[in-house]
């Protein structure tokens, strides 16, 4: 499998949220405390313990009193990932060989820069200020198993497989658009839409914030030069001054 991806088809989703429960079960995530907000949609948003949420979208309809669209909200596993571009902690966010953007809480420094860099507002932070999000069940796909959400979905609204094959499948099915086919280098969670993306709560053209691009192209290289320069100066100081100072202190004694 060249690159693994999810294909999400909102029109096939019945809003059962079995994918939410399967995700929590596999990742051993606790339940989220919720309140009645007058909506079937709960929780209201992604949380550190909710990697995948079904968004309920009510849209106008001529033939029915109400038309519901159920859209899976999750990490998109961008090939050109803004979160990885801006993350200053090596290994805190990383890409697996299957194309998933995974995370390592032990290496996360809690800066929250990835939250500001994500065009989809996905990364969350737990009570210890450690990053938390969908990792495409990296441990499962590495062992040739589908992610828990795709494995559990009863209608095929979430399917998993080779990315190119999934895109071809969606195109042959006659969908108006395959969202994420080329955006941000190609998303690892692609959507089959009959209508405009904004109807499903997604931007027509997701982009990485300009400040992230500026950081990645200009400031980050300068910071590494600065770190290298500082280390060189410290070494120079040690070689040129450090030992002599120690000897002077001994002479004084």
C-alpha positions in Angstrom: 0.0 0.0 0.0 1.7 3.2 -1.2 -0.2 5.6 1.0 -3.1 4.6 3.3 -6.1 6.9 3.5 -9.7 7.1 4.7 -12.6 7.9 2.3 -15.5 9.5 4.1 -18.9 9.7 2.4 -21.3 11.8 4.5 -24.3 10.8 2.4 -23.8 7.2 3.6 -23.5 8.1 7.2 -26.5 7.5 9.5 -25.2 9.3 12.5 -24.9 6.2 14.7 -21.5 7.4 16.0 -20.3 3.8 16.3 -17.0 5.2 14.9 -16.7 7.5 17.9 -17.1 4.6 20.4 -14.8 2.3 18.4 -12.1 5.0 18.4 -12.4 5.5 22.2 -12.3 1.8 22.8 -9.2 1.1 20.7 -7.3 4.1 22.0 -8.5 3.5 25.6 -9.9 7.0 25.9 -12.3 7.9 28.7 -15.8 9.2 28.1 -16.4 12.9 27.8 -18.8 14.5 30.3 -21.6 16.2 28.3 -24.7 18.2 28.9 -28.0 18.5 26.9 -27.4 21.4 24.6 -30.7 20.9 22.7 -28.9 19.0 19.9 -28.4 15.4 19.0 -24.7 16.3 18.4 -22.6 15.6 21.4 -19.9 16.4 22.4 -19.9 19.8 20.8 -16.4 19.6 19.5 -13.3 17.5 19.4 -11.6 17.0 22.8 -8.3 15.5 24.0 -10.3 12.3 24.5 -12.3 12.4 21.3 -10.2 12.0 18.2 -13.2 11.5 15.8 -16.5 13.3 16.1 -19.6 13.2 13.9 -20.7 16.7 13.1 -24.4 17.1 12.5 -25.2 19.6 9.7 -28.8 20.6 9.1 -29.4 21.9 5.6 -32.4 23.3 3.8 -34.4 20.7 1.8 -37.2 21.0 -0.7 -38.6 17.5 -0.3 -38.1 16.8 3.4 -38.8 18.9 6.6 -35.1 18.6 7.4 -32.0 17.2 5.8 -29.2 16.0 7.9 -25.6 15.6 6.8 -23.3 13.6 9.2 -19.7 14.6 8.7 -16.7 12.9 10.4 -14.5 15.6 12.0 -10.9 14.5 12.6 -7.3 15.0 11.7 -6.9 15.1 8.0 -3.3 13.7 7.9 -2.1 16.3 5.4 0.9 15.4 3.3 2.0 19.0 3.7 1.1 19.2 7.4 1.2 22.7 9.0 1.4 21.2 12.5 4.6 19.4 11.6 6.0 22.4 9.9 5.8 24.6 13.0 6.4 22.0 15.7 9.7 22.9 17.5 10.0 19.6 19.3 11.6 16.8 17.1 9.5 13.7 17.1 6.4 15.2 18.9 4.6 15.0 15.6 5.8 12.6 12.9 4.7 10.9 9.8 4.5 7.1 9.5 5.4 5.1 6.4 1.7 4.7 5.7 1.2 8.5 5.6 -0.4 9.0 9.0 0.5 12.1 11.0 1.0 10.6 14.5 2.2 12.0 17.8 4.4 11.2 20.7 3.2 12.8 24.0 6.5 12.2 25.7 8.3 14.5 23.2 5.6 17.2 23.2 6.6 20.4 25.0 3.0 21.8 25.2 3.7 25.0 23.1 0.3 24.6 21.3 1.8 26.0 18.0 0.3 23.1 16.1 -3.2 24.2 17.0 -2.6 27.6 15.4 -1.1 25.9 12.3 -3.8 23.5 11.5 -6.3 24.7 8.9 -8.9 22.3 10.3 -8.6 23.2 14.0 -7.9 19.7 15.0 -5.1 19.3 17.6 -6.2 19.3 21.3 -4.2 19.3 24.5 -4.8 17.1 27.5 -4.7 18.0 31.2 -0.9 17.7 31.1 -0.6 20.1 28.1 0.3 17.2 25.7 -0.9 17.1 22.1 -3.8 14.7 21.4 -5.6 13.9 18.1 -6.5 11.1 15.6 -3.4 9.2 14.6 -5.2 7.1 11.9 -4.8 4.1 14.3 -1.1 4.0 13.3 -0.6 0.9 15.4 -3.4 -0.9 13.5 -2.5 0.1 10.0 1.1 -0.8 10.6 -0.1 -4.4 11.1 -2.4 -4.4 8.1 -5.6 -3.7 10.0 -8.1 -0.9 9.2 -8.5 1.9 11.6 -11.1 1.2 14.3 -13.6 3.8 12.9 -13.5 2.2 9.4 -13.7 -1.3 10.8 -16.8 -0.5 12.8 -18.8 1.7 10.3 -21.9 -0.3 9.4 -22.8 1.6 6.2 -19.4 2.1 4.5 -19.4 5.8 5.2 -15.8 5.5 6.4 -13.7 3.2 4.2 -10.0 2.6 4.4 -7.4 1.5 1.8 -4.9 2.6 -0.8 -5.4 6.4 -1.4 -5.3 6.3 -5.2 -7.8 3.4 -5.2 -10.2 5.2 -2.9 -10.0 8.4 -5.1 -10.8 6.3 -8.2 -13.7 4.6 -6.3 -15.2 8.0 -5.4 -14.8 9.3 -8.9 -16.5 6.3 -10.4 -19.4 6.6 -7.9 -20.3 9.9 -9.5 -19.6 12.3 -6.6 -19.4 16.0 -7.5 -16.1 16.4 -5.8 -13.4 14.5 -4.0 -12.3 16.9 -1.2 -8.6 16.8 -0.3 -7.4 15.1 -3.5 -4.7 17.7 -4.0 -5.1 20.1 -1.1 -2.0 20.5 1.2 -0.1 17.9 -0.8 -3.1 15.6 -0.6 -5.1 14.8 2.5 -5.0 11.4 4.2 -8.7 11.7 5.0 -10.5 12.5 1.7 -14.2 13.2 1.4 -16.7 12.3 -1.3 -19.2 15.2 -1.6 -22.3 15.8 -3.6 -22.4 19.5 -2.7 -19.9 22.4 -2.1 -17.5 21.7 0.8 -18.7 24.7 2.8 -22.1 22.9 3.2 -20.3 20.2 5.1 -18.5 22.7 7.3 -15.2 22.6 5.4 -13.3 25.4 3.6 -13.3 25.3 -0.1 -9.5 25.7 -0.2 -7.8 24.9 3.0 -4.4 26.6 3.4 -1.7 26.7 6.0 -1.6 30.1 7.8 1.0 32.5 6.4 2.8 32.9 9.7 3.5 29.1 9.7 5.0 29.3 6.2 7.1 32.3 7.3 8.3 30.4 10.3 9.2 27.3 8.3 11.0 29.1 5.5 12.8 31.9 7.4 12.6 31.9 11.2 13.2 28.2 11.8 16.4 28.0 9.7 17.6 31.1 11.5 16.8 29.5 14.9 18.9 26.5 14.0 21.8 28.8 12.9 21.4 30.6 16.2 21.5 27.4 18.2 24.5 26.2 16.3 26.2 29.6 16.7 25.5 29.6 20.4 27.0 26.1 20.9 30.1 27.1 18.9 30.6 30.2 21.0 30.2 28.2 24.2 32.8 25.7 23.0 35.1 28.5 22.0 34.7 30.1 25.4 35.4 26.8 27.1 38.6 26.2 25.1 39.9 29.7 25.2 38.8 30.8 28.7 37.4 28.0 30.7 40.5 26.0 31.6 42.6 29.2 32.2 40.0 30.5 34.6 40.0 27.2 36.5 43.8 27.4 36.7 43.7 31.0 37.9 41.3 30.0 40.7 43.7 27.3 41.8 46.6 29.8 41.8 44.6 32.2 43.9 44.0 29.5 46.5 
